[in-house]
């Protein structure tokens, strides 16, 4: 009888464990929302390039603080949080690199805008480093309402054989107020902020010596 009782108890324990595992499997998956910045130049189309030069746009480097796919919020003095439920579709470095190349390709400042895999020899190289790409919700910051913040450092190099010389450096920062404290609104405001950064970069490149009227190309 004792052996039979033990066998029955073991069966009951296994049945309970199986029931628990079934309950876990029936849980609904966590809903996550995916976003893309989709920063697109909206200026007038260019009929012909202003320069015969080729520009190599290296992969955008992003600060580790905002390099992940999660939306990032500044919530206080030295206080940050990442949003597990609202994410970029791909990492910011990949999104920004693609959008920056497309933006500069549409400006007509260069005959070609390429990535490092191209066999073309570039006349110029653009390096970029993103230090801020987040929502600032810090209370008492003295900056008014919550806002999206984008800050990027750019370095334009001229290629002469094996030599590199600095043509242009810029550190550009844009902020855009949020109409509502929501992930959707933050992504919209970040898109506007990055667009402002890219537009200012375009203006700076257009005024740089190699591209001014009459300057050698």
N, C-alpha and C positions, 0 to 999 in steps of 0.2 A: 504494500500500500504506500509506503513512504516513497518508493521509487516512482510510482505512478503520480503521486502528489508533486514530486519534484519536476517531473516531465510536464505536468499540467502548468505549474508555475512558470517554467521556462517558456512554454508556448505563449502564456499570457504576457510575459515581459516582452517577447519578440513582437507580439501583436501591437503592444503599446508603442514600442519604438517605431514600428512601421507606420502607425497612425500619425505619430508626431512628424515623421518625415513627409508624409502626404500633406499634412497641413502646411508645412513650409513650402512645398512645391506649388501649392495653390495660391500663394501670395502674389498680388499684382506687382509687376516690375515697376521700379521707380521711374516716373516720367521725367525725362530730361529734354530741354529745348536746345536746339542747335542754331547758331547764328553765323552769318558771314558778314564781314565789313563791306565788301563790294564797293571799294572806293574807285569811282570812275570819273575821268576828266570830262567836263561838260563844255569846255571852251570851243571856239570855232575850229573847224577842220583846217588842216594845213595843206596847201596846194603842193609845196615843194620844200624839202629840208633846207634849213638855213646853213647847214654845215655838211661837208662831205665826210666828217669824222664818224668813227664808230665808238660807241660808249659801252663799256662792260659794266653792268650793274651786279655787284656781288650780292650774295644772300644777306638779307637784313639780319643784323644781330639784335637780340632782344634781351633786356635785363632779366635775370632769373626771377625777379619778383613778379613779372607779368608775362613770363614766357610760356606758361601753361595754357591749356585750352579753357580753363574756367574763367569766367568774368571775375575781375578783381575789384574790391571796394576798399577805399581808405575810410575807416570808421572813427578814427580818433588819432590823438597824438601818438605816433609810432604804432598804431593799431591797424592791422590789415586783415581782410578775410577773402577767401576764394569761394565762389558760388558753385557748389557741387551740382546743382540742378540746371544751371544755365551756362552753356559752353559755346565757344567758337567751334565751327565745323572742323577746322584744321588749326594747328598751332599758329599764333600770330606771326611768327617769322615767315612761314610759308605764304600766308595771305598777303602780308605787306610787301614781300618781295615780288610776287606776281603782279600786284596792283601798281607798284612803283614802276616796274618795267613797262607795263602797258601805258601808264600815264606819260612817262617820258618819251615813249615811242610815238605818242600822239601829238607831242608838242612841235615836232619838226625841227628841234634844235640839233638833232643828230640824224645822219643818214641811216644809221642802224643802231638799235639798242639790243644788246645780246646778253646771254648768260655765260657762265664759265665753260659750258660744254661746247660752245661755238668754236669753229676753226678760224674765224676771222681774227685778225690782229687789232686790238682796240687802240685808239689814240688817247682815250680817257678811261679812267676807272672811277666808279662811284662806290664809296663805302658808307654804310648807314648803321646807326646804333640807336635803338629805341630804349629810352630810359623811363618813360612813363606811358601807360596805356590803361587807364583805370577810371573808375568812378570815384569822385571825392565826396563822401557823405559825412565828413568829419564835422561834428557839432562845434560851434564856437570857433571855427577857423578864421572867421572874419572875412571870408570870401563870398558871402552871400549864399544863394541857394546851392543845392548839390549840382555838381558839374562833371562833365567828362574831360579828361586831361590826356593830351597826347604831346609827347616831347621826343624829338629825334635829333641826333647829331649827324651831320653829313660831312664827308670829306671827298673832294674831287681831285684826282691825281692825273697829271699829264704823263703819258708814256713816251719816252725817248730811248729806244733800244732797251737796255737793261736798267735804265735810270727812271726814277719816279720823282716828280716834283709836285708840290701842293699848289693847286690853282685856286681852290675855294674851300673855305670851311664855314659851316653855319650850324648853330644850335637853335632850333625852332621849337617853340612851344605854343600850343593853342588850347584854349578852354572853351567849352560850350555848355551853357546852363541846361539843366534837365527840366522839361515841362512836368515830369512826374518821376517819382522814385520807383522805376520799374526796369527790369532787364531790357525790354524792348526799347524803351526810351533811351537807356544808356547806350545801346548799340547804335541807335540813330545818331546820338550826340557824338559818339566816338567816330563814326563815319564822317560827320561834319568836321570834327577837329582834325582828323588825318587829312581830309581833303584840303583844309586850310594850310596844313604843313606842306603838302605836296605843291599847292599853288604858289606858296611863297618860295619854295625851292626852285620851281620853274622860273619865277621872276628873277631870282638870284643867278641862275645859270644863264638866263638871257642877257643879263648885264655883265657877265664875266668877260674878261678880255678876249678869249678865243672866239666869242660869238657876236661881238659888237660889230656894227657896220664898218666895213673897210679893214677889219682885222684879218690876219691870215688864218686860213682854216686848216 
